[in-house]
Amino acid sequence: MLRQVLHEGLRTSFHKLGHFVANHPVFFASAPVLISILLGASFSRYRIEENVEYLLAPKHSLAKIEGNLVDSLFPVNRSKHTLYSDLQTPGRYGRVIVTSRRGSVLDPHHVNSVLKLHNTITQIQVPMLGFNYTFAHLCLLDDSKSCIVDDILRVLEEMRSARVSNRSAPSLRYPITKLKDGREAYIGHQLGGVLAGGGRDGVRSARALQLTYYLQAASPLNEVVAATWELLFCKELENFGKAHPELSLYPFTSSSLQRDFQRTSRVSERPLLFSLAVCLSLAMLCCSMRDCVRTKPWLGLLALVTVSLATLTSAGIFNLTGGKYNSTYLGIPFVMLGHGLFGTFEMLSSWRRTREDQHVKERVAAVFSDCMLPFTASTALHVVTFGIGASPFTNIEAVRLFCRNACISVLFNYLYILTFYGSNLVFAGYLENNYRHSLFCRRVPKPELLQQKPAWYRFLMYTHYNEEATEAGPLRAYESHLLVAFMKRYYCDWITNTYVKPFVVLFYLVYVSFALMGYLQVSEGSDLSNVVATETSTIAYTRAQQRYFSSYSPVIGFYIYESIEYWNTSVQEDLLEYTKGFERISWFESYLNYLHGLNITTSLSRSNFTEYLRSGFLRQPRYVHFSDDIIFAKRADGEFDVVASRMFLVAKTTENKREEMSILLDTLRKLSLTSRVKFIIFNPSFVYMDRYASSVGAPLKNSCIAALFLLFFSTFLAADPLVNAWLTVTVASVEFGLVGFMTLWRVELDCVSVLCLIYGVNYAVDSSAPLVSAFALGRESTRTRWVKLALERHGVPALQSYLCYGAALLPLAAVPSNLTRTLFRCLFLTAIITAFHCLAILPVLLTFLPPSKKKRRERKNAAENREEIECVEIVDSTRVVDQITTV
């Protein structure tokens, strides 16, 4: 009883709201336009977010805490040349991968070209404030105040010197080689595509070579000069590549990722305009019909104008509040488009069901009463799901910002459909009631006068007057609409046919099987190249990295942040055991080997262990570089103690480099919790990997839980409690299929795909709620009859919105960007899967599953020993007859 009272009360409220809008159409049509124009002027404050780590890395992660601790002990900016990472190296730098088209990069002529390239890079000049800055002024310095360069350059210079002096070059070992000064250096990230030969680790040839030039950015002026140097670095490499076609160069700088991430917005401009034009044309076509009075092409146009005004308003508010744009916001217009198309087409479909002999105000009020309750409920669901995603619990800033702006946009979209689109429906209603042409606004002559006009005039002015009607009801005039006629005359009878239903159910089982197959293969997409434009330096560099440098992981820093008994034999065994299986650049292991070389036992006292370390080991030229890896502190008794130290580990990897790194990170962290040696591990790339899967999945999980709670607690507002149950099952089925087929289409679970999954919840409710509600309201007839009526009423607007939405998405497929590729695939799958459920699965399942359509009174009077089989269809050659058969 309470449900019916609330339901009717809300319908009455929307009926009055429709009357109010119909009484003031000029105000409600002009106010949204003026607000949008005023707020649109704020685009002078347009700004772009340049910090990619801020957007895509989890905000709250253990890796960031570990990074702060590491930076306090061993500043990361000074040691970034040793903590090698692919795309996440901090600070300013320039990097290039050099590959040879023929032969090995270690061939003499290629070695000369690479050293020439190095010399060209170091001579790049940046004119600033009357001074020419070169790499020598900007480079990262070592303890001897010399520029830090890659060790592979020293190896190449030794090879060239040996060749010039006609002596044999020193053996090059891989991945750790010994330099001329006796120092061991890791070159696994500097030499790629290696073919071993000669000795166990000897290098016979190599296909690729990587050089990195680290810059300082200690002051604002230094930052500007370094940024300019990076641009000149890319131009110089382009010119060098043209002059040396035997080499392929793949440049990458610290700003490449940000630049290529934002490039998606620029390359999407023309496809988005084309998308708008295609959607606009199809919307006008879907609203058109042969009848020149009842056709509503302008309302199809105004549906897109309404969405555009809401987009402009929300963008203006975003600018005024100091927001910064990023490429993920490209998905917001499509969220608004899907939401707005359902609302506007439902209003137009409800308008067709009103009586033409009523006043326009009554017809508009009836439209509001019929459509606005489910449309308001779906808008509330949008606000709740995106609102949960915009909460502080969301750990990825790009997802949180997108959800916040989508929430605001959907809210304005709803308000503008109520006001702007509703007032234009009033104007269109007056034209229709006065029998004026919907395009030319000229009054259409009556049939007897029209017959006297030329053929072209009769073609343009064709309409159906109510006086001609031979059957009751004005709906006969709308059956000339192509989609209405198709749905009523063909599709409804076909989808509810007894012989079609088994095939639909079978097709659904196939759908579930493929979705399950994809669901079991879901993988996270923490690779940053998934969100940048294609055909860019980032993509080219990433492909070269994966091809030539995937054999080893990034360099992992192994930091011991507490004073331990390094001289203790058991501690030494533990440390050696922890680092076993890795390629190691370790002061500790080198020091133990140094002691063995002197025939000194490693089990020394504290004072002797530290004394040999400070006075002997670290004074050797080949070990002096380890001084940066050890922190000494003076004790109260005057002796020194090692309070913190670091080592560098490199793991052997395969093609699944990121997955293996994530597993390795978890394994080493678990070991650090149980070990008596207190250590942490760190690499700049861990900031993106750490908790990425949980951080990406959390907004989706929270939004789905919020949607379920909203559907549960809004049961008393629905026409039938089973409506929300059906909506819940539909949403679960759509999301399950979307995740599965998304994976089969090679889309990984990243921030963009998760945003599409959140929107999929709302899109499924938008399309299926009117259909299920209309079915649940029917009481007097059979299930099959009410399924047909529900499809006739709500199937046409759903089909119109699917066609327009799908057409708007197609131009996205042509955008050369990984981000828009993910956006297109996820949204297109959302539309296809939802249409399959709304137009096929739900109509079939509702014909034999609850809620039942038998009258309660008939059920009470039925005998207990009698079974009733409802809705058995008997098909003869002329018609389909619904019949109740009693057994």
ABEGO torsion letter per residue (X at the ends): XAAAAAAAAAAAAAAAAAAAAAABAAAAAAAAAAAAAAAAAAAAABBBBABAAAAABBABBAAAAAAAAAAAABBAAAAAAABBBAAABBEBBBBBBBBBABEBAABAAAAAAAAAAAAAAAABBBBBGGBBBBAAAABBBBAAGBBBBBAAAAAAAAAAAAAAAGBBBBBBBOABBBBAAGBBBBAAAABBGBBBBGBAABBABBABBBBBBBBBBABAAAAAAAAAAAAAAAAAAAAAAAABAABBBBBBBAAAAAAAAAAAAAAAAAAAAAAAAAAAAAAAAAABBABAAABBAAAAAAAAAAAAAAAAAAAAAAAAAGBBBBAAAAAAAAAAAAAAAAAAAAAAAAAAABBAABBAAAAAAAAAAAAAAAAAAAAAAAAAAAAAAABAABABAAAAAAAAAAAAAAAAAAAAAAAAAAAAAAAAAAAAAAGBBAAAGBBBBBAAAAAABBAAAAAAABBBBAAABABBEAAAAAAABAAAAAAAAAAAAAAABAAAAAAAAAAAAAAAAAAAAAAAABBBBABAAAABBBGBAAAAAAAAAAAAAAABBBBBBBBBABBBBAABAAAAAAAAAAABGBBBBBAAAAAAAAAAAAGBBABBBAAAAAAAAAAAAAABAAAAAAAAABBBBBBAAGBBBBABBBBBBBBBBBABAAAAAAAAAAAAAAAAAABABBBBBBBAAAAAABGAAAAAAAAAAAAAAAAAAAAAAAAAABABAAAAAAAAAAAAAAAAAAAAAAAAAGBBBBAAAAAAAAAAAAAAAAAAAAAAAAAAABAABBAAAAAAAAAAAAAAAAAAAAAAAAAAAAAAAABBBAAAAAAAAAAAAAAAAAAAAAAAAAAAAAAABOBBABBAAAAAABBAABBBBBGBBBBBAABBBBBBBBX
